[in-house]
Amino acid sequence: MIVFTLTISTLLRHSHHQIFIVVGYWMHHILSSLERRSNIFDAVWPRNFIPTSGAPVLTVILALV
């Protein structure tokens, strides 16, 4: 457990900027889709968007905070 925590801490220390860029990209994608489409379901879950789960990343970030 200690090794896992140290590994995640080190990864977050060196990659937090990339995480913010990815989150910003997702938010920009969702907001631009909302402006272009009238269907809310297409905006939140577009057909050409690769489904990825952000829950594990958010869990690790919140656990370390």
C-alpha positions, 0 to 999 in steps of 0.5 A: 500500500505504501509503494502504491501511494508513493508511486501515485504521488510521484506520477501525479507530481510529474504529470499533473499538468497533463491531467489538467490539459486532458480535463480541459480538453474534455470540458472544451469538447463537451461545451462545444458539443452543447453549443452545436447540438440540441440533443443533450445526450449527443453532447454528453456522450458523442458517438465518435468519442472514445468512452473513458472513465474518469472515476478512478483518476478522480478517486486517486486525486481526491484520496491524495488531497 
